[in-house]
Amino acid sequence: MNNAQGAFGDLLSRINNLRHLMITAAQHHGLCSPETLRYSEELDKLIFQFQLQDR
């Protein structure tokens, strides 16, 4: 596995981890809680990075 593949896999792992944290926060605190929204914003940033790397 080269560095690009490793970084790609790491990014996917971070996205999946944040997705899990966001869903858990939403279940416990609600969709509009500051914690859920913070995870959502961070997830948006990582997904954007993923889309840029996927070109």
PyMOL Python script that loads the backbone (N, CA, C, O; Angstrom):
from pymol import cmd

cmd.read_pdbstr("""\
ATOM      1  N   MET A   1       0.855  -1.185   0.000  1.00  0.00           N
ATOM      2  CA  MET A   1       0.000   0.000   0.000  1.00  0.00           C
ATOM      3  C   MET A   1       0.893   1.236   0.000  1.00  0.00           C
ATOM      4  O   MET A   1       1.805   1.347   0.819  1.00  0.00           O
ATOM      5  N   ASN A   2       0.633   2.154  -0.906  1.00  0.00           N
ATOM      6  CA  ASN A   2       1.446   3.371  -0.952  1.00  0.00           C
ATOM      7  C   ASN A   2       0.855   4.434  -0.027  1.00  0.00           C
ATOM      8  O   ASN A   2      -0.198   4.228   0.577  1.00  0.00           O
ATOM      9  N   ASN A   3       1.541   5.571   0.076  1.00  0.00           N
ATOM     10  CA  ASN A   3       1.106   6.632   0.989  1.00  0.00           C
ATOM     11  C   ASN A   3      -0.266   7.174   0.644  1.00  0.00           C
ATOM     12  O   ASN A   3      -1.057   7.472   1.539  1.00  0.00           O
ATOM     13  N   ALA A   4      -0.565   7.308  -0.657  1.00  0.00           N
ATOM     14  CA  ALA A   4      -1.870   7.831  -1.074  1.00  0.00           C
ATOM     15  C   ALA A   4      -2.980   6.898  -0.642  1.00  0.00           C
ATOM     16  O   ALA A   4      -4.022   7.348  -0.167  1.00  0.00           O
ATOM     17  N   GLN A   5      -2.767   5.595  -0.802  1.00  0.00           N
ATOM     18  CA  GLN A   5      -3.776   4.627  -0.381  1.00  0.00           C
ATOM     19  C   GLN A   5      -3.934   4.630   1.133  1.00  0.00           C
ATOM     20  O   GLN A   5      -5.045   4.500   1.647  1.00  0.00           O
ATOM     21  N   GLY A   6      -2.831   4.776   1.841  1.00  0.00           N
ATOM     22  CA  GLY A   6      -2.886   4.826   3.303  1.00  0.00           C
ATOM     23  C   GLY A   6      -3.637   6.045   3.793  1.00  0.00           C
ATOM     24  O   GLY A   6      -4.441   5.953   4.721  1.00  0.00           O
ATOM     25  N   ALA A   7      -3.380   7.189   3.171  1.00  0.00           N
ATOM     26  CA  ALA A   7      -4.074   8.420   3.543  1.00  0.00           C
ATOM     27  C   ALA A   7      -5.555   8.314   3.209  1.00  0.00           C
ATOM     28  O   ALA A   7      -6.402   8.785   3.968  1.00  0.00           O
ATOM     29  N   PHE A   8      -5.869   7.694   2.069  1.00  0.00           N
ATOM     30  CA  PHE A   8      -7.245   7.502   1.649  1.00  0.00           C
ATOM     31  C   PHE A   8      -7.985   6.616   2.661  1.00  0.00           C
ATOM     32  O   PHE A   8      -9.107   6.924   3.062  1.00  0.00           O
ATOM     33  N   GLY A   9      -7.348   5.524   3.064  1.00  0.00           N
ATOM     34  CA  GLY A   9      -7.937   4.621   4.054  1.00  0.00           C
ATOM     35  C   GLY A   9      -8.101   5.286   5.409  1.00  0.00           C
ATOM     36  O   GLY A   9      -9.098   5.072   6.098  1.00  0.00           O
ATOM     37  N   ASP A  10      -7.117   6.093   5.788  1.00  0.00           N
ATOM     38  CA  ASP A  10      -7.193   6.815   7.052  1.00  0.00           C
ATOM     39  C   ASP A  10      -8.349   7.804   7.037  1.00  0.00           C
ATOM     40  O   ASP A  10      -9.064   7.945   8.030  1.00  0.00           O
ATOM     41  N   LEU A  11      -8.531   8.480   5.927  1.00  0.00           N
ATOM     42  CA  LEU A  11      -9.622   9.441   5.795  1.00  0.00           C
ATOM     43  C   LEU A  11     -10.968   8.731   5.881  1.00  0.00           C
ATOM     44  O   LEU A  11     -11.884   9.217   6.545  1.00  0.00           O
ATOM     45  N   LEU A  12     -11.094   7.592   5.217  1.00  0.00           N
ATOM     46  CA  LEU A  12     -12.338   6.820   5.291  1.00  0.00           C
ATOM     47  C   LEU A  12     -12.620   6.365   6.719  1.00  0.00           C
ATOM     48  O   LEU A  12     -13.764   6.392   7.172  1.00  0.00           O
ATOM     49  N   SER A  13     -11.585   5.954   7.414  1.00  0.00           N
ATOM     50  CA  SER A  13     -11.730   5.530   8.804  1.00  0.00           C
ATOM     51  C   SER A  13     -12.202   6.689   9.679  1.00  0.00           C
ATOM     52  O   SER A  13     -13.085   6.519  10.520  1.00  0.00           O
ATOM     53  N   ARG A  14     -11.614   7.856   9.480  1.00  0.00           N
ATOM     54  CA  ARG A  14     -12.019   9.035  10.255  1.00  0.00           C
ATOM     55  C   ARG A  14     -13.464   9.419   9.950  1.00  0.00           C
ATOM     56  O   ARG A  14     -14.209   9.800  10.853  1.00  0.00           O
ATOM     57  N   ILE A  15     -13.865   9.320   8.677  1.00  0.00           N
ATOM     58  CA  ILE A  15     -15.239   9.632   8.285  1.00  0.00           C
ATOM     59  C   ILE A  15     -16.210   8.670   8.972  1.00  0.00           C
ATOM     60  O   ILE A  15     -17.219   9.097   9.535  1.00  0.00           O
ATOM     61  N   ASN A  16     -15.907   7.391   8.924  1.00  0.00           N
ATOM     62  CA  ASN A  16     -16.795   6.405   9.541  1.00  0.00           C
ATOM     63  C   ASN A  16     -16.874   6.577  11.048  1.00  0.00           C
ATOM     64  O   ASN A  16     -17.944   6.418  11.636  1.00  0.00           O
ATOM     65  N   ASN A  17     -15.750   6.901  11.679  1.00  0.00           N
ATOM     66  CA  ASN A  17     -15.740   7.120  13.121  1.00  0.00           C
ATOM     67  C   ASN A  17     -16.583   8.343  13.488  1.00  0.00           C
ATOM     68  O   ASN A  17     -17.383   8.293  14.423  1.00  0.00           O
ATOM     69  N   LEU A  18     -16.402   9.428  12.756  1.00  0.00           N
ATOM     70  CA  LEU A  18     -17.178  10.638  13.032  1.00  0.00           C
ATOM     71  C   LEU A  18     -18.664  10.423  12.775  1.00  0.00           C
ATOM     72  O   LEU A  18     -19.509  10.939  13.507  1.00  0.00           O
ATOM     73  N   ARG A  19     -18.978   9.660  11.733  1.00  0.00           N
ATOM     74  CA  ARG A  19     -20.383   9.355  11.437  1.00  0.00           C
ATOM     75  C   ARG A  19     -21.023   8.627  12.615  1.00  0.00           C
ATOM     76  O   ARG A  19     -22.145   8.932  13.018  1.00  0.00           O
ATOM     77  N   HIS A  20     -20.294   7.667  13.152  1.00  0.00           N
ATOM     78  CA  HIS A  20     -20.788   6.922  14.317  1.00  0.00           C
ATOM     79  C   HIS A  20     -20.987   7.854  15.520  1.00  0.00           C
ATOM     80  O   HIS A  20     -22.014   7.790  16.197  1.00  0.00           O
ATOM     81  N   LEU A  21     -20.001   8.717  15.780  1.00  0.00           N
ATOM     82  CA  LEU A  21     -20.109   9.653  16.901  1.00  0.00           C
ATOM     83  C   LEU A  21     -21.294  10.602  16.719  1.00  0.00           C
ATOM     84  O   LEU A  21     -22.005  10.899  17.679  1.00  0.00           O
ATOM     85  N   MET A  22     -21.507  11.077  15.491  1.00  0.00           N
ATOM     86  CA  MET A  22     -22.603  11.995  15.215  1.00  0.00           C
ATOM     87  C   MET A  22     -23.952  11.310  15.443  1.00  0.00           C
ATOM     88  O   MET A  22     -24.849  11.892  16.053  1.00  0.00           O
ATOM     89  N   ILE A  23     -24.094  10.084  14.958  1.00  0.00           N
ATOM     90  CA  ILE A  23     -25.347   9.356  15.133  1.00  0.00           C
ATOM     91  C   ILE A  23     -25.622   9.095  16.610  1.00  0.00           C
ATOM     92  O   ILE A  23     -26.751   9.252  17.076  1.00  0.00           O
ATOM     93  N   THR A  24     -24.594   8.702  17.334  1.00  0.00           N
ATOM     94  CA  THR A  24     -24.745   8.451  18.773  1.00  0.00           C
ATOM     95  C   THR A  24     -25.130   9.730  19.511  1.00  0.00           C
ATOM     96  O   THR A  24     -26.007   9.710  20.375  1.00  0.00           O
ATOM     97  N   ALA A  25     -24.478  10.835  19.175  1.00  0.00           N
ATOM     98  CA  ALA A  25     -24.798  12.122  19.806  1.00  0.00           C
ATOM     99  C   ALA A  25     -26.238  12.513  19.487  1.00  0.00           C
ATOM    100  O   ALA A  25     -26.950  12.999  20.367  1.00  0.00           O
ATOM    101  N   ALA A  26     -26.674  12.314  18.261  1.00  0.00           N
ATOM    102  CA  ALA A  26     -28.042  12.663  17.872  1.00  0.00           C
ATOM    103  C   ALA A  26     -29.060  11.818  18.644  1.00  0.00           C
ATOM    104  O   ALA A  26     -30.104  12.326  19.052  1.00  0.00           O
ATOM    105  N   GLN A  27     -28.761  10.546  18.842  1.00  0.00           N
ATOM    106  CA  GLN A  27     -29.666   9.664  19.573  1.00  0.00           C
ATOM    107  C   GLN A  27     -29.768  10.059  21.040  1.00  0.00           C
ATOM    108  O   GLN A  27     -30.839   9.943  21.636  1.00  0.00           O
ATOM    109  N   HIS A  28     -28.677  10.521  21.625  1.00  0.00           N
ATOM    110  CA  HIS A  28     -28.651  10.853  23.043  1.00  0.00           C
ATOM    111  C   HIS A  28     -29.043  12.296  23.341  1.00  0.00           C
ATOM    112  O   HIS A  28     -29.657  12.567  24.372  1.00  0.00           O
ATOM    113  N   HIS A  29     -28.697  13.223  22.450  1.00  0.00           N
ATOM    114  CA  HIS A  29     -28.853  14.646  22.740  1.00  0.00           C
ATOM    115  C   HIS A  29     -29.781  15.375  21.781  1.00  0.00           C
ATOM    116  O   HIS A  29     -30.143  16.524  22.030  1.00  0.00           O
ATOM    117  N   GLY A  30     -30.170  14.728  20.691  1.00  0.00           N
ATOM    118  CA  GLY A  30     -31.041  15.353  19.704  1.00  0.00           C
ATOM    119  C   GLY A  30     -30.269  15.860  18.497  1.00  0.00           C
ATOM    120  O   GLY A  30     -29.058  16.076  18.550  1.00  0.00           O
ATOM    121  N   LEU A  31     -31.006  16.043  17.410  1.00  0.00           N
ATOM    122  CA  LEU A  31     -30.392  16.454  16.153  1.00  0.00           C
ATOM    123  C   LEU A  31     -29.810  17.861  16.190  1.00  0.00           C
ATOM    124  O   LEU A  31     -28.857  18.147  15.466  1.00  0.00           O
ATOM    125  N   CYS A  32     -30.355  18.734  17.006  1.00  0.00           N
ATOM    126  CA  CYS A  32     -29.923  20.135  17.026  1.00  0.00           C
ATOM    127  C   CYS A  32     -28.983  20.462  18.184  1.00  0.00           C
ATOM    128  O   CYS A  32     -28.699  21.630  18.448  1.00  0.00           O
ATOM    129  N   SER A  33     -28.505  19.434  18.872  1.00  0.00           N
ATOM    130  CA  SER A  33     -27.597  19.698  19.989  1.00  0.00           C
ATOM    131  C   SER A  33     -26.257  20.200  19.463  1.00  0.00           C
ATOM    132  O   SER A  33     -25.847  19.833  18.362  1.00  0.00           O
ATOM    133  N   PRO A  34     -25.576  21.034  20.237  1.00  0.00           N
ATOM    134  CA  PRO A  34     -24.263  21.537  19.816  1.00  0.00           C
ATOM    135  C   PRO A  34     -23.268  20.412  19.500  1.00  0.00           C
ATOM    136  O   PRO A  34     -22.475  20.530  18.566  1.00  0.00           O
ATOM    137  N   GLU A  35     -23.308  19.339  20.266  1.00  0.00           N
ATOM    138  CA  GLU A  35     -22.388  18.221  20.043  1.00  0.00           C
ATOM    139  C   GLU A  35     -22.659  17.554  18.688  1.00  0.00           C
ATOM    140  O   GLU A  35     -21.730  17.285  17.927  1.00  0.00           O
ATOM    141  N   THR A  36     -23.930  17.291  18.396  1.00  0.00           N
ATOM    142  CA  THR A  36     -24.302  16.678  17.115  1.00  0.00           C
ATOM    143  C   THR A  36     -23.914  17.584  15.955  1.00  0.00           C
ATOM    144  O   THR A  36     -23.374  17.117  14.952  1.00  0.00           O
ATOM    145  N   LEU A  37     -24.183  18.856  16.087  1.00  0.00           N
ATOM    146  CA  LEU A  37     -23.862  19.802  15.016  1.00  0.00           C
ATOM    147  C   LEU A  37     -22.360  19.929  14.801  1.00  0.00           C
ATOM    148  O   LEU A  37     -21.906  20.073  13.666  1.00  0.00           O
ATOM    149  N   ARG A  38     -21.590  19.878  15.880  1.00  0.00           N
ATOM    150  CA  ARG A  38     -20.132  19.940  15.761  1.00  0.00           C
ATOM    151  C   ARG A  38     -19.611  18.730  14.988  1.00  0.00           C
ATOM    152  O   ARG A  38     -18.757  18.867  14.112  1.00  0.00           O
ATOM    153  N   TYR A  39     -20.128  17.549  15.317  1.00  0.00           N
ATOM    154  CA  TYR A  39     -19.720  16.351  14.580  1.00  0.00           C
ATOM    155  C   TYR A  39     -20.144  16.440  13.117  1.00  0.00           C
ATOM    156  O   TYR A  39     -19.394  16.037  12.228  1.00  0.00           O
ATOM    157  N   SER A  40     -21.322  16.958  12.868  1.00  0.00           N
ATOM    158  CA  SER A  40     -21.819  17.096  11.505  1.00  0.00           C
ATOM    159  C   SER A  40     -20.932  18.028  10.676  1.00  0.00           C
ATOM    160  O   SER A  40     -20.611  17.727   9.526  1.00  0.00           O
ATOM    161  N   GLU A  41     -20.546  19.139  11.256  1.00  0.00           N
ATOM    162  CA  GLU A  41     -19.683  20.090  10.545  1.00  0.00           C
ATOM    163  C   GLU A  41     -18.314  19.485  10.244  1.00  0.00           C
ATOM    164  O   GLU A  41     -17.776  19.668   9.152  1.00  0.00           O
ATOM    165  N   GLU A  42     -17.759  18.774  11.204  1.00  0.00           N
ATOM    166  CA  GLU A  42     -16.460  18.138  10.999  1.00  0.00           C
ATOM    167  C   GLU A  42     -16.574  17.041   9.940  1.00  0.00           C
ATOM    168  O   GLU A  42     -15.679  16.869   9.113  1.00  0.00           O
ATOM    169  N   LEU A  43     -17.681  16.306   9.975  1.00  0.00           N
ATOM    170  CA  LEU A  43     -17.911  15.270   8.976  1.00  0.00           C
ATOM    171  C   LEU A  43     -18.017  15.871   7.580  1.00  0.00           C
ATOM    172  O   LEU A  43     -17.482  15.312   6.623  1.00  0.00           O
ATOM    173  N   ASP A  44     -18.692  16.988   7.458  1.00  0.00           N
ATOM    174  CA  ASP A  44     -18.788  17.682   6.162  1.00  0.00           C
ATOM    175  C   ASP A  44     -17.401  18.013   5.620  1.00  0.00           C
ATOM    176  O   ASP A  44     -17.136  17.834   4.432  1.00  0.00           O
ATOM    177  N   LYS A  45     -16.526  18.492   6.483  1.00  0.00           N
ATOM    178  CA  LYS A  45     -15.168  18.851   6.058  1.00  0.00           C
ATOM    179  C   LYS A  45     -14.391  17.630   5.576  1.00  0.00           C
ATOM    180  O   LYS A  45     -13.688  17.685   4.567  1.00  0.00           O
ATOM    181  N   LEU A  46     -14.527  16.528   6.309  1.00  0.00           N
ATOM    182  CA  LEU A  46     -13.805  15.320   5.919  1.00  0.00           C
ATOM    183  C   LEU A  46     -14.351  14.742   4.616  1.00  0.00           C
ATOM    184  O   LEU A  46     -13.585  14.266   3.778  1.00  0.00           O
ATOM    185  N   ILE A  47     -15.661  14.783   4.443  1.00  0.00           N
ATOM    186  CA  ILE A  47     -16.257  14.280   3.203  1.00  0.00           C
ATOM    187  C   ILE A  47     -15.799  15.133   2.030  1.00  0.00           C
ATOM    188  O   ILE A  47     -15.537  14.611   0.947  1.00  0.00           O
ATOM    189  N   PHE A  48     -15.701  16.435   2.236  1.00  0.00           N
ATOM    190  CA  PHE A  48     -15.202  17.317   1.178  1.00  0.00           C
ATOM    191  C   PHE A  48     -13.765  16.951   0.816  1.00  0.00           C
ATOM    192  O   PHE A  48     -13.420  16.891  -0.364  1.00  0.00           O
ATOM    193  N   GLN A  49     -12.929  16.708   1.818  1.00  0.00           N
ATOM    194  CA  GLN A  49     -11.550  16.285   1.562  1.00  0.00           C
ATOM    195  C   GLN A  49     -11.528  14.973   0.779  1.00  0.00           C
ATOM    196  O   GLN A  49     -10.741  14.806  -0.153  1.00  0.00           O
ATOM    197  N   PHE A  50     -12.393  14.058   1.168  1.00  0.00           N
ATOM    198  CA  PHE A  50     -12.486  12.759   0.495  1.00  0.00           C
ATOM    199  C   PHE A  50     -12.851  12.954  -0.983  1.00  0.00           C
ATOM    200  O   PHE A  50     -12.262  12.323  -1.861  1.00  0.00           O
ATOM    201  N   GLN A  51     -13.812  13.819  -1.247  1.00  0.00           N
ATOM    202  CA  GLN A  51     -14.235  14.063  -2.621  1.00  0.00           C
ATOM    203  C   GLN A  51     -13.113  14.685  -3.449  1.00  0.00           C
ATOM    204  O   GLN A  51     -12.988  14.389  -4.637  1.00  0.00           O
ATOM    205  N   LEU A  52     -12.313  15.525  -2.850  1.00  0.00           N
ATOM    206  CA  LEU A  52     -11.182  16.122  -3.567  1.00  0.00           C
ATOM    207  C   LEU A  52     -10.119  15.074  -3.893  1.00  0.00           C
ATOM    208  O   LEU A  52      -9.511  15.122  -4.962  1.00  0.00           O
ATOM    209  N   GLN A  53      -9.892  14.133  -2.983  1.00  0.00           N
ATOM    210  CA  GLN A  53      -8.878  13.093  -3.204  1.00  0.00           C
ATOM    211  C   GLN A  53      -9.345  12.059  -4.207  1.00  0.00           C
ATOM    212  O   GLN A  53      -8.522  11.395  -4.838  1.00  0.00           O
ATOM    213  N   ASP A  54     -10.639  11.912  -4.365  1.00  0.00           N
ATOM    214  CA  ASP A  54     -11.195  10.860  -5.209  1.00  0.00           C
ATOM    215  C   ASP A  54     -11.163  11.229  -6.692  1.00  0.00           C
ATOM    216  O   ASP A  54     -11.669  10.467  -7.516  1.00  0.00           O
ATOM    217  N   ARG A  55     -10.588  12.367  -7.051  1.00  0.00           N
ATOM    218  CA  ARG A  55     -10.556  12.809  -8.460  1.00  0.00           C
ATOM    219  C   ARG A  55      -9.390  12.229  -9.181  1.00  0.00           C
ATOM    220  O   ARG A  55      -9.206  12.492 -10.370  1.00  0.00           O
TER     221      ARG A  55
END
""", "prot")
cmd.dss("prot")
cmd.show_as("cartoon", "prot")
cmd.util.cbc("prot")
cmd.orient("prot")
